């Protein structure tokens, strides 16, 4: 029931029609029983600055940020958390003392299923990250927070790889970071304890694509590696199916989506807990899982 007192939350992006965030957030809000609603808010890049001013004017409590605004929104914030600054991206915004504060819950979302499921000494772990875009930045920060011994980022564009490496130059989150061209991947895979796909390869509509061949996957570390795909639909992706064939433990992107959303909802509602199970279940039902 939306009333005159209902507080507004939402997700901004362009496009944003495909977002599953309204589904999971509104399910959690209903379960908690608070007077909020979470809306999809399509904002074209050229309208971003006007939208942020408008959100302040109408009293929006906070909002999620998705492609293509995660970097562009940073100069429009009054304050940015140290983590978001280090990652170079904001995915969650909240109102504090009539000021917009930007933070990043993607890192927490990425880490959550690793910490909750795997009791291992991360300081002995070698992570290999496929791709060097915005999603890879959150994964690098997450692997650093876990304490991974080595973090290797692999990409195809030498210029973008150099820019990615240089952007971490003064960050304490990247002491163990190494950046490589894709052709060196065969040398890295046998030592990978954690392999993460941050590229869009395998996402709808190209659901039969994978960033690696089956032969490359078979070159993986045989000692129970974890293979993690940030893509959540299809579920499982071709990449994860390949990994399952060689006995790897697999994680799909749905849990990261749920956990980063839960972390954001805790901030907006100023609550220590939110119904994560409800958020997960409504998405699994929607995706037919």
Secondary structure as the mmCIF struct_conf table of DSSP 4:
data_model
#
loop_
_struct_conf.conf_type_id
_struct_conf.id
_struct_conf.beg_label_comp_id
_struct_conf.beg_label_asym_id
_struct_conf.beg_label_seq_id
_struct_conf.end_label_comp_id
_struct_conf.end_label_asym_id
_struct_conf.end_label_seq_id
TURN_TY1_P TURN_TY1_P1 UNK A 4 UNK A 5
STRN STRN1 UNK A 7 UNK A 13
BEND BEND1 UNK A 14 UNK A 15
TURN_TY1_P TURN_TY1_P2 UNK A 17 UNK A 18
HELX_RH_AL_P HELX_RH_AL_P1 UNK A 21 UNK A 32
TURN_TY1_P TURN_TY1_P3 UNK A 33 UNK A 33
BEND BEND2 UNK A 35 UNK A 35
STRN STRN2 UNK A 36 UNK A 42
HELX_RH_3T_P HELX_RH_3T_P1 UNK A 45 UNK A 47
HELX_RH_AL_P HELX_RH_AL_P2 UNK A 48 UNK A 58
TURN_TY1_P TURN_TY1_P4 UNK A 59 UNK A 59
STRN STRN3 UNK A 62 UNK A 65
TURN_TY1_P TURN_TY1_P5 UNK A 67 UNK A 68
TURN_TY1_P TURN_TY1_P6 UNK A 70 UNK A 73
HELX_RH_3T_P HELX_RH_3T_P2 UNK A 74 UNK A 76
BEND BEND3 UNK A 78 UNK A 78
STRN STRN4 UNK A 79 UNK A 80
HELX_RH_AL_P HELX_RH_AL_P3 UNK A 82 UNK A 87
TURN_TY1_P TURN_TY1_P7 UNK A 88 UNK A 88
STRN STRN5 UNK A 92 UNK A 96
TURN_TY1_P TURN_TY1_P8 UNK A 97 UNK A 98
STRN STRN6 UNK A 99 UNK A 103
HELX_RH_AL_P HELX_RH_AL_P4 UNK A 106 UNK A 117
HELX_RH_3T_P HELX_RH_3T_P3 UNK A 122 UNK A 124
STRN STRN7 UNK A 126 UNK A 130
BEND BEND4 UNK A 133 UNK A 133
HELX_RH_AL_P HELX_RH_AL_P5 UNK A 134 UNK A 146
TURN_TY1_P TURN_TY1_P9 UNK A 147 UNK A 147
BEND BEND5 UNK A 149 UNK A 149
STRN STRN8 UNK A 150 UNK A 155
BEND BEND6 UNK A 156 UNK A 156
HELX_RH_AL_P HELX_RH_AL_P6 UNK A 158 UNK A 167
TURN_TY1_P TURN_TY1_P10 UNK A 168 UNK A 170
HELX_RH_3T_P HELX_RH_3T_P4 UNK A 172 UNK A 174
TURN_TY1_P TURN_TY1_P11 UNK A 175 UNK A 176
STRN STRN9 UNK A 177 UNK A 181
HELX_RH_3T_P HELX_RH_3T_P5 UNK A 182 UNK A 184
HELX_RH_AL_P HELX_RH_AL_P7 UNK A 185 UNK A 189
TURN_TY1_P TURN_TY1_P12 UNK A 190 UNK A 191
BEND BEND7 UNK A 193 UNK A 193
STRN STRN10 UNK A 194 UNK A 197
BEND BEND8 UNK A 199 UNK A 199
TURN_TY1_P TURN_TY1_P13 UNK A 201 UNK A 202
TURN_TY1_P TURN_TY1_P14 UNK A 204 UNK A 205
TURN_TY1_P TURN_TY1_P15 UNK A 207 UNK A 208
BEND BEND9 UNK A 211 UNK A 212
HELX_RH_AL_P HELX_RH_AL_P8 UNK A 214 UNK A 217
TURN_TY1_P TURN_TY1_P16 UNK A 218 UNK A 219
BEND BEND10 UNK A 220 UNK A 220
TURN_TY1_P TURN_TY1_P17 UNK A 222 UNK A 224
STRN STRN11 UNK A 226 UNK A 229
BEND BEND11 UNK A 230 UNK A 230
BEND BEND12 UNK A 233 UNK A 236
HELX_RH_AL_P HELX_RH_AL_P9 UNK A 238 UNK A 245
TURN_TY1_P TURN_TY1_P18 UNK A 246 UNK A 247
STRN STRN12 UNK A 249 UNK A 251
HELX_RH_AL_P HELX_RH_AL_P10 UNK A 253 UNK A 269
TURN_TY1_P TURN_TY1_P19 UNK A 270 UNK A 270
BEND BEND13 UNK A 272 UNK A 272
HELX_RH_AL_P HELX_RH_AL_P11 UNK A 276 UNK A 286
TURN_TY1_P TURN_TY1_P20 UNK A 287 UNK A 288
#
